[in-house]
Amino acid sequence: MEMNKGEVASIDQYMDSTLDSVDTAETLVLAAAEKAGVHEDDLHKIGMAVRECMVNAVVHGNRYNAHKKVHITVSATALRLTITIADQGEGFDLSDLPDPLAEENLLRHSGRGIFLIRAFMDGVETRRLSPSGTEVKLIKNLGPS
């Protein structure tokens, strides 16, 4: 793990499109977050956000395709934890996602992932990758509030 100046933890890894990778990613991120001094209350939120994002990448993005990988990077400084999860799927548009709080969607079994990720993290950015894929950047501020 090479670290840039000021970094206290760093990860750059490609993972298979399996649900086992969801657990592995969560474990790796939480270890880096702990090393960075993330408060215990925030560790659970970060873990849930990473799980939701990884499930989206594996299930909806790569559709369990054994030939496609999920790329996860983590960068932690004293002020910020940044987690980037990228799949190799067809991509999606956030504006196309149904509102999970709308009455007609309340009992659906899926559709809450992005909502939860946004609730648990301080920043969420998505972008389409070329030629294919979606990258989701999760940001948790660690400095004094």
JOJONOR-V79754 format. One record per pair of residues at least 4 apart in sequence whose C-alpha atoms are under 7 Angstrom apart, sorted by the first residue. I is the first residue (numbers start at 1). GAP is how many residues later the second one is. If there is no record, write none. Layout:
BEGIN
I,GAP ; I,GAP
END
This chain:
BEGIN
1,9 ; 1,10 ; 2,8 ; 3,4 ; 3,6 ; 3,7 ; 6,71 ; 7,68 ; 7,69 ; 7,70 ; 8,28 ; 8,68 ; 8,69 ; 9,23 ; 9,26 ; 9,27 ; 9,66 ; 9,67 ; 10,22 ; 10,64 ; 10,65 ; 10,66 ; 11,62 ; 11,63 ; 11,64 ; 12,60 ; 12,61 ; 12,62 ; 13,58 ; 13,59 ; 13,60 ; 14,55 ; 14,56 ; 14,57 ; 14,58 ; 15,6 ; 15,54 ; 15,55 ; 15,56 ; 16,5 ; 16,50 ; 16,53 ; 16,54 ; 17,4 ; 17,41 ; 17,45 ; 17,47 ; 17,48 ; 17,49 ; 17,51 ; 17,52 ; 17,53 ; 18,40 ; 18,46 ; 20,4 ; 21,4 ; 22,4 ; 22,29 ; 22,32 ; 22,33 ; 23,4 ; 24,4 ; 25,4 ; 26,4 ; 26,21 ; 26,24 ; 26,25 ; 27,4 ; 28,4 ; 29,4 ; 29,45 ; 30,4 ; 30,13 ; 30,17 ; 31,4 ; 32,4 ; 33,4 ; 33,5 ; 34,4 ; 36,40 ; 36,41 ; 36,42 ; 38,4 ; 38,5 ; 38,104 ; 39,4 ; 42,4 ; 43,4 ; 44,4 ; 45,4 ; 45,75 ; 46,4 ; 46,74 ; 46,75 ; 47,4 ; 48,4 ; 49,4 ; 49,67 ; 49,68 ; 49,71 ; 50,4 ; 51,4 ; 52,4 ; 52,61 ; 52,65 ; 53,4 ; 54,4 ; 55,4 ; 56,4 ; 56,5 ; 57,4 ; 57,5 ; 57,13 ; 57,29 ; 57,30 ; 58,4 ; 58,5 ; 58,6 ; 59,4 ; 59,5 ; 61,26 ; 61,27 ; 61,28 ; 61,29 ; 61,30 ; 62,6 ; 62,25 ; 62,26 ; 62,27 ; 68,20 ; 69,18 ; 69,19 ; 70,15 ; 70,16 ; 70,17 ; 71,14 ; 71,15 ; 71,16 ; 72,12 ; 72,13 ; 72,14 ; 73,10 ; 73,11 ; 73,12 ; 74,8 ; 74,9 ; 74,10 ; 75,6 ; 75,7 ; 75,8 ; 76,4 ; 76,5 ; 76,6 ; 77,4 ; 78,64 ; 78,65 ; 79,62 ; 79,63 ; 79,64 ; 80,59 ; 80,60 ; 80,61 ; 80,62 ; 80,63 ; 81,58 ; 81,59 ; 81,60 ; 81,61 ; 82,55 ; 82,56 ; 82,57 ; 82,58 ; 83,54 ; 83,55 ; 83,56 ; 84,51 ; 84,52 ; 84,53 ; 84,54 ; 85,50 ; 85,51 ; 85,52 ; 86,47 ; 86,48 ; 86,49 ; 86,50 ; 87,46 ; 87,47 ; 87,48 ; 88,44 ; 88,45 ; 88,46 ; 89,43 ; 89,44 ; 89,45 ; 90,42 ; 90,43 ; 91,37 ; 91,41 ; 91,42 ; 91,43 ; 100,5 ; 100,6 ; 100,11 ; 100,12 ; 101,4 ; 101,5 ; 102,4 ; 112,4 ; 113,4 ; 114,4 ; 115,4 ; 116,4 ; 117,4 ; 118,5 ; 118,6 ; 121,17 ; 121,18 ; 121,19 ; 122,17 ; 122,18 ; 122,19 ; 123,15 ; 123,16 ; 123,17 ; 124,12 ; 124,13 ; 124,14 ; 124,15 ; 125,11 ; 125,12 ; 125,13 ; 126,8 ; 126,9 ; 126,10 ; 126,11 ; 127,7 ; 127,8 ; 127,9 ; 128,5 ; 128,6 ; 128,7 ; 129,4 ; 129,5 ; 129,6
END
